[in-house]
Amino acid sequence: MSIKKRVLRSCLIGLLSTSIVHTWGVAALSAQENVTNIHHALTVELTPAAHELVANDQIELQVEPQVTSVTFTLAHTLHVESIAMRTHSVSAGQGSPDKFIPFTRVRPPEATVQRIAVSLPKDHGRRVTLVMSYHGQINDPPREPRHLRFVTPSETAGHIGLEGVYLSGESQWYPDVIGSFSTYRVTAQIPQGWTVVASGRKEGETTSAGKTFSTWIVQDQSEAFTLVANKFVTTSREWKSPTGQRVELQTHFLPDNASLADEYLDATARYLDAYVRILGNYPFDKFAVVENFFASGLGLPSFTLLGSGSIKRHYIQPYALGHEIVHSWIGNSVFNRDDHGNWVEGMTTYLANYYWHEMVQDVPQAFEQRRMMLNGYNLYVRPETDYAVSQFLRKHDEKDNAIGYQKSAFVFHLLRQEIGDEPFWRSLKTFVGSYRNRPADWRSIEEVFSRESGQDLRWFFEQWVEQPGAPRLSLRDVHARRVKGEGGRETWRLTVQIEQAEKPFRMAIPIRISMKESTDIKSIVLSLSQTSVAEFVVQDQPLRVELDPNLMTFRRLTRRQLPPMLNGYVTDPHKTVVRAFSDPASPLQQIVSRIADHELTGSPRTTVVSLKENSLPHDGSILVLAGVDQRQAVQSVVQESCGDRIAFGDRGFQIDGQAYDGPKMAVLFSCHRANVPGSVITVLYGVTSGAVEKMSRFLFYYGWHSYLIFQDGAVTKREVWQDSPDVREVRIDATS
């Protein structure tokens, strides 16, 4: 996930992650349009033991003659000692002595930044150089958020400490003009034994008198400058692109994870090999994978910052490392236009989390990604809280994630289907090349893709980007009759009727026709009316018609149409935890305690009951935490909903007819609740208490499958039960 100066957005699990957002108090201020071409020549001394920095920033500005003052933002914990104006002699090419100039400080109530308003002399000219000296502490230790999802990133605006240094644009550790794009030359001083990693290219590094000095250059305009430091072990190699471009690949890991360097470098090279073909040359001189001292997953210009736990868990998947690498182009080279809809996360999610699986021809996993995009939207976005993709700015909760990441990603999939593969990929590369080091918005995307495809796509962006919602589709009448084909051969004329509830959408939807001897996929173009009818001539007798079997379109589904899964329980407004164990020291009790302590975001309090007399609450979804001592009672209460899918035994359990035995085996499974439409019953069961101990704290990470098999805490199998596909049997006309 890309990082910007105004908002910290962290992504740790890829497809459907939770993030924390920090706003910084003065975001409502608009950019100073009369101040352009900012360059920072910054020197900073960092003292981790004291959480301190001492800095001197020479800021070169291009300003219009009528500008009388410039306002900077700076962290409220930093004290400005002086601001001087350095004048320039055009004839001699030298500056006269610095002149100290007046400035004022304003800190809005409860804001974490101050505004520094600098007065300029009337005859300042178009080129102004200000020298600001300041010092202070950046000391916001990372905090673990209160949330059941273990992957939620830690919260911090910035920190200088013995555990590490993290200074992003959001930290406001250098003076910034809101809405500006800058170039940088930064020299950082840090204790010897520490390594600095920062945006851009390292120009040089020296060590003297127990200090290390490193200088970093950012020549292209950028939204922010991020600097981190720690006692890293560094590994590097050169990567050469298919076009001949050479890029230095690096890892900066703490000693415990240093042995994983080659794994991350190999994965980085694979992703770069693939994405330069789609997006053009890599936009920076290096790509570094850097270990962070707190939980994070940040994509920054020329590097990604991953928490130690993520590094240990081999965070090289496409939704993880691949996602951050794609942000090198999308978000860190082509910027999102401030205060406009955020298209960056949707495009990155489509290219990394989804399209990678198409590139490597992993058809099942590509289907799985489409399924989770649809499921996320349908579970977390209620119709009354839905909003347009163009209104998404940043992620606060799972609803924002479902709209701004998942639906937005699916919009690009729909656009690709609408205009075709070749125009889509050509348009994408043109867009990235045209807007390099520039901000873009949804209208920019529409303009490029319309021009390159030769199509008027106004209707598409109006329908899918600028309006909320998704179509509600259902198969209605499906019938067929025999007809005579060419040469008197018998064929069948199939008529399919599709109904759109509420507001109709303009779209094409695939159907699968199952016949006696074969199957076929056809497409129906839906009109802007409630009912659309299509006819097909097929060579074999049609038996069944299924709507969108491969999930290639974006639409509203009922909770009953979705597979049963733990997230069905999570998103149910009425839910109950059932204690079906007697051991108070069981890891299952820890789950109960965590639910009580944290609660599920945006939900009413969860009811906790004990399993008594084989009865369950009559309403809502249920999470049964089952101990081995009550397995027979649990078997009895799940029988009505799950049937013979699950059976508990003395040494293990069976699921879908397959046996799993042994003291380290556990299962998490969900079924639609019988006679309670839209609700599920989910059961976590371990053959022994130790079988669930390792995975219990991660329980709510495993929310997207109908069942998962665990052995000693590790997933060995996961499957989805799709109970209710939209299928109609074909009615044969009597006249046939």
ZAMARFI-85316 format. One record per residue (C-alpha): x, y, z; residue in three letters. Coordinates in steps of 0.25 Angstrom, whole numbers, padded with zeros to 4 digits, always signed. Layout:
residues N
XYZALA...
//
This chain:
residues 736
+0000+0000+0000MET+0005+0013-0004SER+0008+0024+0007ILE+0005+0039+0005LYS+0009+0051+0013LYS-0005+0054+0018ARG-0010+0040+0022VAL-0003+0027+0027LEU-0009+0015+0021ARG-0003+0001+0024SER-0006-0012+0018CYS-0002-0025+0024LEU-0010-0036+0018ILE-0013-0032+0004GLY-0027-0035-0002LEU-0036-0032+0010LEU-0027-0025+0020SER-0030-0015+0031THR-0023-0002+0032SER-0021+0009+0042ILE-0022+0024+0037VAL-0016+0036+0043HIS-0021+0050+0039THR-0012+0062+0043TRP-0021+0073+0047GLY-0019+0083+0036VAL-0023+0075+0024ALA-0034+0084+0021ALA-0024+0095+0016LEU-0022+0096+0001SER-0009+0095-0006ALA-0003+0109-0008GLN-0004+0109-0023GLU+0006+0121-0024ASN+0017+0113-0018VAL+0024+0103-0027THR+0036+0095-0030ASN+0041+0093-0016ILE+0054+0087-0013HIS+0059+0083+0001HIS+0074+0082+0004ALA+0073+0076+0018LEU+0083+0072+0028THR+0078+0065+0040VAL+0085+0059+0053GLU+0077+0047+0059LEU+0079+0043+0074THR+0071+0030+0076PRO+0074+0030+0091ALA+0068+0043+0093ALA+0057+0042+0082HIS+0063+0055+0077GLU+0066+0062+0063LEU+0073+0074+0060VAL+0071+0079+0046ALA+0075+0090+0036ASN+0066+0091+0024ASP+0070+0100+0012GLN+0057+0101+0004ILE+0057+0107-0010GLU+0044+0112-0015LEU+0038+0117-0028GLN+0028+0128-0024VAL+0019+0138-0031GLU+0023+0152-0028PRO+0010+0156-0022GLN+0012+0145-0011VAL+0014+0152+0003THR+0016+0139+0012SER+0018+0124+0011VAL+0012+0115+0021THR+0019+0102+0025PHE+0014+0091+0034THR+0023+0084+0044LEU+0021+0074+0055ALA+0016+0082+0068HIS+0028+0075+0076THR+0038+0082+0068LEU+0043+0096+0071HIS+0047+0106+0060VAL+0060+0114+0065GLU+0061+0123+0053SER+0057+0125+0038ILE+0066+0133+0029ALA+0065+0137+0015MET+0077+0135+0006ARG+0077+0145-0006THR+0083+0142-0019HIS+0092+0151-0028SER+0089+0149-0042VAL+0101+0155-0048SER+0111+0149-0038ALA+0104+0136-0036GLY+0106+0137-0021GLN+0097+0140-0009GLY+0098+0152+0000SER+0098+0149+0015PRO+0086+0142+0021ASP+0075+0151+0026LYS+0066+0146+0038PHE+0052+0149+0035ILE+0039+0149+0043PRO+0030+0137+0045PHE+0018+0133+0053THR+0014+0119+0059ARG-0001+0114+0060VAL-0005+0101+0065ARG-0020+0098+0063PRO-0027+0092+0076PRO-0024+0077+0077GLU-0015+0077+0064ALA-0002+0069+0064THR+0004+0080+0055VAL+0007+0094+0055GLN+0007+0104+0044ARG+0019+0113+0042ILE+0015+0126+0034ALA+0027+0132+0028VAL+0026+0147+0023SER+0034+0150+0010LEU+0039+0164+0007PRO+0032+0171-0004LYS+0043+0170-0014ASP+0046+0156-0012HIS+0046+0152-0027GLY+0042+0138-0032ARG+0053+0130-0026ARG+0053+0130-0011VAL+0062+0122-0002THR+0059+0120+0012LEU+0068+0114+0023VAL+0060+0108+0035MET+0067+0103+0047SER+0059+0094+0057TYR+0060+0083+0067HIS+0051+0074+0076GLY+0046+0061+0078GLN+0038+0051+0070ILE+0034+0041+0080ASN+0021+0034+0077ASP+0024+0019+0081PRO+0016+0009+0072PRO+0003+0004+0079ARG-0004-0008+0076GLU-0018-0005+0072PRO-0031-0012+0079ARG-0036-0021+0068HIS-0038-0036+0066LEU-0031-0037+0053ARG-0016-0040+0057PHE-0011-0033+0044VAL-0015-0019+0047THR-0003-0010+0047PRO+0002-0003+0058SER-0001+0012+0060GLU+0009+0023+0060THR+0011+0036+0053ALA+0026+0035+0055GLY+0037+0031+0064HIS+0052+0032+0068ILE+0056+0022+0078GLY+0066+0011+0081LEU+0057+0001+0075GLU+0057+0008+0062GLY+0055+0021+0054VAL+0042+0023+0046TYR+0040+0037+0039LEU+0030+0038+0028SER+0024+0050+0022GLY+0012+0048+0031GLU+0022+0050+0043SER+0023+0065+0038GLN+0038+0064+0042TRP+0042+0074+0032TYR+0035+0087+0027PRO+0025+0085+0017ASP+0015+0093+0008VAL+0002+0086+0007ILE-0001+0080-0007GLY+0013+0082-0011SER+0022+0073-0019PHE+0037+0074-0016SER+0051+0069-0019THR+0061+0066-0008TYR+0075+0065-0004ARG+0076+0060+0010VAL+0088+0057+0019THR+0085+0049+0031ALA+0095+0047+0043GLN+0092+0034+0052ILE+0101+0027+0062PRO+0111+0017+0056GLN+0106+0003+0054GLY+0092+0009+0049TRP+0088+0009+0035THR+0079+0019+0028VAL+0069+0015+0017VAL+0062+0026+0010ALA+0054+0030-0002SER+0062+0032-0015GLY+0077+0029-0017ARG+0088+0028-0007LYS+0099+0038-0012GLU+0109+0034-0002GLY+0112+0030+0012GLU+0124+0032+0022THR+0127+0029+0037THR+0134+0038+0046SER+0136+0040+0061ALA+0125+0030+0064GLY+0115+0035+0054LYS+0110+0031+0041THR+0106+0041+0030PHE+0098+0037+0018SER+0093+0046+0007THR+0080+0043-0001TRP+0076+0049-0014ILE+0062+0050-0020VAL+0062+0057-0033GLN+0048+0055-0038ASP+0037+0062-0031GLN+0031+0054-0020SER+0020+0056-0010GLU+0028+0053+0002ALA+0042+0048+0008PHE+0042+0036+0017THR+0054+0032+0025LEU+0056+0020+0034VAL+0068+0015+0041ALA+0072+0003+0049ASN+0084-0007+0052LYS+0082-0014+0038PHE+0089-0026+0031VAL+0089-0021+0017THR+0089-0030+0004THR+0088-0025-0010SER+0089-0030-0024ARG+0087-0024-0038GLU+0074-0026-0046TRP+0074-0024-0061LYS+0061-0022-0068SER+0057-0028-0081PRO+0059-0014-0087THR+0073-0013-0081GLY+0070-0004-0069GLN+0078-0007-0057ARG+0073-0006-0043VAL+0079-0009-0030GLU+0071-0019-0021LEU+0074-0018-0006GLN+0069-0024+0007THR+0071-0017+0020HIS+0068-0028+0031PHE+0070-0029+0045LEU+0080-0040+0049PRO+0069-0050+0053ASP+0063-0049+0038ASN+0076-0047+0030ALA+0076-0061+0025SER+0063-0058+0017LEU+0070-0048+0008ALA+0071-0057-0004ASP+0057-0061-0003GLU+0052-0047-0004TYR+0062-0042-0014LEU+0058-0054-0023ASP+0043-0050-0021ALA+0046-0036-0024THR+0053-0039-0037ALA+0041-0048-0042ARG+0031-0037-0039TYR+0039-0027-0046LEU+0041-0036-0058ASP+0026-0037-0060ALA+0022-0023-0057TYR+0032-0015-0065VAL+0025-0022-0077ARG+0011-0016-0073ILE+0015-0003-0067LEU+0028+0001-0074GLY+0042+0004-0068ASN+0043+0003-0053TYR+0043+0018-0048PRO+0054+0018-0038PHE+0069+0014-0036ASP+0067+0004-0025LYS+0056-0005-0019PHE+0059-0009-0004ALA+0051-0018+0005VAL+0053-0012+0019VAL+0050-0018+0032GLU+0042-0009+0041ASN+0042-0010+0057PHE+0027-0009+0057PHE+0016-0016+0049ALA+0014-0010+0036SER+0013-0012+0021GLY+0016+0001+0014LEU+0020+0004-0001GLY+0029+0016-0002LEU+0037+0022-0013PRO+0048+0012-0016SER+0046+0003-0004PHE+0035-0005+0004THR+0035-0005+0019LEU+0030-0018+0025LEU+0029-0022+0040GLY+0038-0033+0046SER+0026-0042+0047GLY+0023-0041+0033SER+0037-0043+0029ILE+0037-0056+0037LYS+0024-0061+0031ARG+0031-0060+0017HIS+0023-0048+0012TYR+0026-0050-0003ILE+0012-0053-0008GLN+0006-0045-0019PRO-0004-0038-0010TYR+0008-0035-0001ALA+0021-0032-0007LEU+0016-0031-0021GLY+0005-0021-0016HIS+0016-0012-0011GLU+0025-0013-0023ILE+0013-0009-0032VAL+0012+0003-0023HIS+0025+0007-0029SER+0018+0011-0041TRP+0004+0013-0036ILE+0004+0023-0025GLY+0018+0026-0023ASN+0021+0030-0038SER+0007+0034-0043VAL+0001+0041-0031PHE-0013+0041-0026ASN-0019+0055-0028ARG-0022+0061-0014ASP-0036+0062-0009ASP-0041+0054-0022HIS-0045+0039-0022GLY-0034+0030-0019ASN-0032+0021-0031TRP-0018+0016-0027VAL-0022+0005-0017GLU-0032-0001-0027GLY-0023-0001-0039MET-0011-0007-0030THR-0020-0018-0024THR-0025-0022-0038TYR-0011-0023-0044LEU-0004-0029-0032ALA-0014-0037-0023ASN-0023-0042-0035TYR-0016-0041-0049TYR-0003-0047-0044TRP-0010-0060-0044HIS-0015-0059-0058GLU-0001-0056-0063MET+0004-0069-0056VAL-0008-0076-0062GLN-0013-0080-0048ASP-0028-0081-0052VAL-0033-0086-0038PRO-0026-0075-0030GLN-0031-0064-0040ALA-0045-0069-0038PHE-0043-0069-0023GLU-0038-0054-0023GLN-0051-0050-0031ARG-0059-0058-0021ARG-0053-0051-0009MET-0055-0037-0016MET-0070-0040-0018LEU-0071-0046-0004ASN-0064-0035+0003GLY-0074-0025-0004TYR-0086-0033-0001ASN-0083-0036+0013LEU-0077-0022+0018TYR-0085-0012+0010VAL-0100-0011+0013ARG-0108-0004+0002PRO-0111+0008+0012GLU-0097+0010+0015THR-0091+0009+0000ASP-0084+0020-0007TYR-0078+0022-0020ALA-0064+0018-0023VAL-0061+0032-0027SER-0063+0036-0013GLN-0053+0027-0007PHE-0041+0034-0001LEU-0035+0025+0010ARG-0038+0013+0017LYS-0044+0013+0031HIS-0051+0000+0032ASP-0055-0012+0024GLU-0066-0005+0017LYS-0056+0005+0011ASP-0047-0007+0008ASN-0058-0014+0000ALA-0062-0001-0008ILE-0048+0006-0010GLY-0040-0007-0012TYR-0049-0018-0016GLN-0060-0012-0024LYS-0050-0002-0030SER-0041-0014-0034ALA-0053-0021-0040PHE-0056-0008-0048VAL-0043-0009-0055PHE-0047-0024-0058HIS-0060-0019-0064LEU-0053-0008-0072LEU-0043-0019-0078ARG-0055-0027-0082GLN-0062-0016-0088GLU-0051-0010-0097ILE-0043-0023-0099GLY-0029-0028-0095ASP-0020-0021-0105GLU-0026-0007-0103PRO-0027-0009-0088PHE-0012-0012-0086TRP-0008-0001-0096ARG-0016+0009-0089SER-0010+0005-0076LEU+0004+0007-0080LYS+0001+0020-0087THR-0006+0025-0075PHE+0006+0022-0066VAL+0016+0028-0075GLY+0007+0041-0077SER+0005+0043-0063TYR+0019+0040-0057ARG+0022+0049-0046ASN+0009+0056-0047ARG-0005+0054-0040PRO-0016+0047-0047ALA-0031+0045-0044ASP-0042+0036-0049TRP-0045+0046-0060ARG-0030+0045-0065SER-0032+0030-0066ILE-0045+0031-0074GLU-0039+0041-0083GLU-0027+0032-0086VAL-0035+0019-0087PHE-0045+0025-0096SER-0035+0031-0106ARG-0027+0019-0107GLU-0039+0009-0109SER-0046+0019-0118GLY-0059+0017-0110GLN-0067+0027-0102ASP-0066+0022-0088LEU-0074+0033-0081ARG-0085+0023-0078TRP-0076+0013-0072PHE-0069+0022-0062PHE-0082+0029-0059GLU-0089+0015-0056GLN-0077+0008-0049TRP-0069+0019-0043VAL-0078+0031-0040GLU-0090+0024-0035GLN-0092+0015-0023PRO-0097+0001-0023GLY-0097-0012-0032ALA-0107-0019-0040PRO-0117-0029-0034ARG-0119-0040-0044LEU-0127-0052-0045SER-0130-0063-0055LEU-0145-0063-0057ARG-0152-0071-0068ASP-0143-0081-0076VAL-0149-0090-0086HIS-0145-0097-0099ALA-0152-0103-0111ARG-0148-0112-0123ARG-0145-0105-0136VAL-0141-0110-0150LYS-0127-0105-0153GLY-0119-0106-0167GLU-0121-0118-0174GLY-0133-0122-0166GLY-0124-0125-0154ARG-0131-0123-0140GLU-0126-0112-0132THR-0131-0105-0119TRP-0135-0090-0118ARG-0132-0086-0103LEU-0139-0074-0097THR-0133-0068-0085VAL-0139-0056-0077GLN-0131-0048-0067ILE-0137-0038-0057GLU-0131-0027-0051GLN-0136-0022-0038ALA-0136-0007-0034GLU-0127+0002-0043LYS-0123-0006-0056PRO-0109-0006-0060PHE-0103-0006-0074ARG-0094-0019-0075MET-0091-0032-0081ALA-0093-0044-0073ILE-0088-0059-0076PRO-0097-0071-0074ILE-0093-0085-0074ARG-0102-0095-0082ILE-0102-0109-0078SER-0106-0119-0088MET-0108-0134-0089LYS-0094-0136-0096GLU-0087-0123-0094SER-0086-0109-0087THR-0085-0095-0093ASP-0082-0081-0088ILE-0090-0070-0095LYS-0092-0055-0092SER-0104-0047-0090ILE-0104-0032-0092VAL-0114-0026-0082LEU-0122-0014-0086SER-0125-0002-0076LEU-0139-0008-0073SER-0143-0017-0062GLN-0144-0030-0071THR-0135-0034-0082SER-0138-0046-0091VAL-0128-0054-0100ALA-0129-0065-0110GLU-0118-0075-0114PHE-0118-0087-0123VAL-0111-0099-0118VAL-0108-0112-0124GLN-0111-0121-0112ASP-0123-0121-0102GLN-0121-0111-0091PRO-0123-0115-0077LEU-0119-0104-0068ARG-0114-0090-0069VAL-0105-0083-0058GLU-0103-0068-0056LEU-0089-0064-0057ASP-0082-0077-0052PRO-0068-0072-0052ASN-0071-0059-0045LEU-0067-0049-0056MET-0077-0038-0053THR-0079-0030-0041PHE-0093-0031-0034ARG-0101-0031-0021ARG-0103-0045-0015LEU-0111-0049-0003THR-0105-0054+0009ARG-0111-0068+0006ARG-0104-0067-0008GLN-0091-0066-0002LEU-0083-0078+0003PRO-0084-0080+0018PRO-0071-0075+0025MET-0067-0069+0038LEU-0068-0055+0032ASN-0083-0058+0031GLY-0083-0058+0046TYR-0074-0046+0047VAL-0084-0037+0039THR-0097-0042+0045ASP-0103-0032+0054PRO-0108-0043+0063HIS-0098-0052+0067LYS-0095-0062+0079THR-0082-0069+0084VAL-0085-0082+0090VAL-0076-0088+0100ARG-0076-0103+0097ALA-0064-0106+0106PHE-0062-0108+0121SER-0047-0105+0123ASP-0045-0091+0128PRO-0030-0091+0123ALA-0034-0095+0109SER-0029-0086+0098PRO-0043-0085+0094LEU-0046-0077+0106GLN-0035-0067+0101GLN-0044-0065+0089ILE-0056-0062+0097VAL-0048-0052+0105SER-0042-0045+0093ARG-0056-0044+0087ILE-0061-0038+0100ALA-0049-0029+0101ASP-0049-0024+0087HIS-0062-0027+0080GLU-0064-0027+0065LEU-0063-0013+0059THR-0076-0006+0057GLY-0085-0018+0063SER-0094-0019+0075PRO-0088-0026+0087ARG-0087-0041+0085THR-0095-0050+0094THR-0087-0061+0100VAL-0095-0074+0105VAL-0091-0088+0109SER-0096-0100+0101LEU-0108-0106+0109LYS-0118-0117+0106GLU-0113-0117+0092ASN-0120-0104+0089SER-0115-0092+0081LEU-0121-0077+0080PRO-0132-0076+0070HIS-0127-0064+0063ASP-0114-0059+0057GLY-0101-0065+0054SER-0093-0074+0064ILE-0079-0077+0067LEU-0077-0090+0075VAL-0064-0092+0082LEU-0064-0107+0084ALA-0055-0115+0093GLY-0053-0130+0092VAL-0061-0133+0104ASP-0074-0127+0098GLN-0072-0132+0084ARG-0084-0141+0084GLN-0093-0129+0088ALA-0087-0121+0077VAL-0089-0132+0067GLN-0104-0132+0071SER-0106-0117+0070VAL-0099-0115+0056VAL-0106-0127+0050GLN-0118-0119+0045GLU-0110-0109+0038SER-0098-0117+0033CYS-0104-0130+0031GLY-0094-0141+0029ASP-0082-0132+0024ARG-0076-0132+0038ILE-0074-0144+0048ALA-0066-0144+0061PHE-0059-0157+0065GLY-0050-0161+0077ASP-0037-0158+0070ARG-0041-0148+0060GLY-0052-0143+0051PHE-0057-0145+0037GLN-0061-0134+0027ILE-0067-0136+0013ASP-0064-0151+0015GLY-0049-0150+0018GLN-0043-0153+0032ALA-0033-0145+0039TYR-0027-0152+0052ASP-0017-0148+0062GLY-0015-0139+0074PRO-0010-0127+0066LYS-0022-0127+0057MET-0033-0116+0057ALA-0044-0111+0048VAL-0051-0098+0046LEU-0064-0100+0038PHE-0077-0092+0035SER-0091-0096+0030CYS-0103-0088+0026HIS-0112-0088+0038ARG-0125-0096+0035ALA-0137-0088+0036ASN-0130-0075+0039VAL-0127-0069+0025PRO-0115-0061+0024GLY-0108-0066+0037SER-0097-0077+0039VAL-0093-0086+0049ILE-0077-0087+0051THR-0070-0097+0059VAL-0055-0097+0064LEU-0051-0111+0069TYR-0038-0117+0072GLY-0035-0132+0075VAL-0028-0127+0087THR-0027-0113+0094SER-0013-0112+0088GLY-0018-0113+0074ALA-0024-0100+0074VAL-0014-0092+0083GLU-0005-0087+0072LYS-0016-0082+0063MET-0026-0077+0073SER-0021-0063+0073ARG-0021-0063+0058PHE-0036-0068+0057LEU-0042-0056+0050PHE-0032-0056+0039TYR-0038-0069+0034TYR-0051-0063+0030GLY-0053-0066+0015TRP-0054-0081+0014HIS-0065-0091+0018SER-0055-0100+0025TYR-0040-0100+0028LEU-0032-0112+0033ILE-0021-0109+0043PHE-0009-0117+0047GLN-0001-0112+0059ASP-0007-0098+0056GLY-0003-0098+0041ALA-0014-0098+0030VAL-0013-0111+0022THR-0026-0110+0014LYS-0037-0099+0011ARG-0049-0101+0003GLU-0062-0093+0000VAL-0076-0099+0000TRP-0084-0092-0010GLN-0099-0096-0007ASP-0107-0087-0015SER-0102-0083-0029PRO-0112-0076-0038ASP-0117-0088-0046VAL-0130-0090-0054ARG-0134-0104-0060GLU-0139-0102-0074VAL-0153-0103-0076ARG-0156-0111-0090ILE-0168-0104-0097ASP-0179-0114-0099ALA-0180-0111-0114THR-0166-0117-0115SER
//
